[in-house]
Amino acid sequence: MAENKSFTIVEYFGGDDGYRCGYCKNEKGNFSHGMWSHTMTVQDYQDLIDRGWRRSGKYVYKPIMNKTCCPQYTIRCHALKFQPSKSHKKSLKKMNKFISNGELPTGQDDEARPQEPSKACHAEVKCADITDIQKEFSECPTVTEVQTEAADAAPSGPETTKNDLMSAPDGRTATSTNAVMGADPSRPPCRKAKELRKERRLQKEQMRRNTDGVSSIVSSTPPTPTHESQTKTLEDFIDESLPEKSSHCLEVRLVRSNPPSPQFKASFDASYQVYKLYQMAIHKDPPDKPSESQFRRFLCDSPLEAEYSPDGPEVGYGSFHQQYWLDGRLVAVGVIDILPTCVSSVYLYYHPDSASLSLGSYSALREIAFTRQLQKQSPKLSYYYLGFYIHSCPKMRYKGQYRPADLLCPETYAWVAIERCILQLENSRYARFNQDPDAGDARALKDVGRAMVLYRRAVMPYAAYTRKRKGSSDETEVQEFAGLLGQDCAERILLYRA
């Protein structure tokens, strides 16, 4: 193997045996193809998730859509075109109110806690039977599908580099206005908080319009807006002005998990403790079940190595943890992958004491904003992948609220607007979204002989491998595997053969 070239190396497991479904609880109704990835390039993983694959730790799986009890459709949001809905704005305002004055919502938390079952928690696969592996996958903790995001980059310590850490302080210090009983003629007339926020926003917009190198004095009297009902962006809601003296400070840090950065290592114990409390409180796990080894292989291990590109984001590509620190205390962690054309969400866990802050919805919105921020550095990185959309599971339909969004056609691998897809899914759990009857898989396998194999530490096409093995007996398995990858990926991804 060439020393200067990166490869994706996998072992294929097939997908004949059914196992327990985490959505409808059918004991043998969930079917998926699986493979263990020893290492994987970010481009190969990008191409794989665009064909319906998804990773959990180092295990990569693809649901058998026309066979599994709860079909799982890959969903992506157009981050650049996203506008927050009324419920999204409510989640953002809830967090801002808490940061501003410590106000917590009363009554039941209004945020749904959707769950997605994990597929992988297996550390050693070579000698294990596939049924044993899938049994362990089905017993792993359920997943509350990711949400996270780090806004403006800012160093937070002497060891921090721009490639290791991005932080976004939301708590700001300044004076706050106390309520006064009665009118005081020596004071200026009271003004509503909404008016003050609008004034600050207009001042900030005026400052942004200043030309390079030119400073100006911002008038205390805000200019009259041309459109009173001008649409606010997602960033406007996230960066909404806070009082000079806020009750709390929220900081979002991006730390690389593979290979682990110094910041990741330093916060590992705190992160694991939050995960353990989350599993015990939210998923009712016994105290001994959320083990550290499980945490490592499920949420820390990743086949994606760090990669950097001149036209890519400054933080690089690969796997990261996005940490939410409230007043210096870790309260939530989102697991994400930064890929050539998207930010892909993996998992979110949070401290049970912070459940009322709707961190699931809040962090997803910040993750979309993070994608938009990265797109300014890397123009083709413009999508936010939310994992799988399961229309047959009402708790998983929330992902369809992040629009505009597309679902992946399970037969042609074309992206189709979710509005069109839902009409079909109302009538059938499984659906082909592409309405062109003549359309097929544009990247379908054409020649299994060109599929790449790693055999005795040598890289070779499958055709050469069969000659070395004098007529291999595994052509059916290789053909199935390569067909799931498509011709392009099959010619790059190395199938390990002992």
Secondary structure as GFF3:
##gff-version 3
##sequence-region A 1 498
A	DSSP	beta_strand	9	14	.	.	.	ID=ss1
A	DSSP	beta_strand	32	39	.	.	.	ID=ss2
A	DSSP	alpha_helix	42	49	.	.	.	ID=ss3
A	DSSP	beta_strand	54	56	.	.	.	ID=ss4
A	DSSP	beta_strand	59	63	.	.	.	ID=ss5
A	DSSP	beta_strand	73	78	.	.	.	ID=ss6
A	DSSP	three_ten_helix	79	81	.	.	.	ID=ss7
A	DSSP	alpha_helix	86	101	.	.	.	ID=ss8
A	DSSP	beta_strand	116	117	.	.	.	ID=ss9
A	DSSP	alpha_helix	130	139	.	.	.	ID=ss10
A	DSSP	beta_strand	142	143	.	.	.	ID=ss11
A	DSSP	beta_strand	167	169	.	.	.	ID=ss12
A	DSSP	alpha_helix	193	208	.	.	.	ID=ss13
A	DSSP	alpha_helix	234	238	.	.	.	ID=ss14
A	DSSP	beta_strand	250	258	.	.	.	ID=ss15
A	DSSP	alpha_helix	262	266	.	.	.	ID=ss16
A	DSSP	alpha_helix	268	282	.	.	.	ID=ss17
A	DSSP	alpha_helix	292	295	.	.	.	ID=ss18
A	DSSP	pi_helix	296	300	.	.	.	ID=ss19
A	DSSP	beta_strand	318	326	.	.	.	ID=ss20
A	DSSP	beta_strand	329	338	.	.	.	ID=ss21
A	DSSP	beta_strand	342	350	.	.	.	ID=ss22
A	DSSP	three_ten_helix	352	357	.	.	.	ID=ss23
A	DSSP	alpha_helix	359	377	.	.	.	ID=ss24
A	DSSP	beta_strand	383	389	.	.	.	ID=ss25
A	DSSP	three_ten_helix	394	401	.	.	.	ID=ss26
A	DSSP	beta_strand	405	408	.	.	.	ID=ss27
A	DSSP	beta_strand	415	417	.	.	.	ID=ss28
A	DSSP	alpha_helix	418	425	.	.	.	ID=ss29
A	DSSP	three_ten_helix	448	450	.	.	.	ID=ss30
A	DSSP	beta_strand	452	455	.	.	.	ID=ss31
A	DSSP	beta_strand	458	461	.	.	.	ID=ss32
A	DSSP	alpha_helix	462	468	.	.	.	ID=ss33
A	DSSP	alpha_helix	475	485	.	.	.	ID=ss34
A	DSSP	alpha_helix	487	490	.	.	.	ID=ss35
A	DSSP	beta_strand	494	497	.	.	.	ID=ss36
###
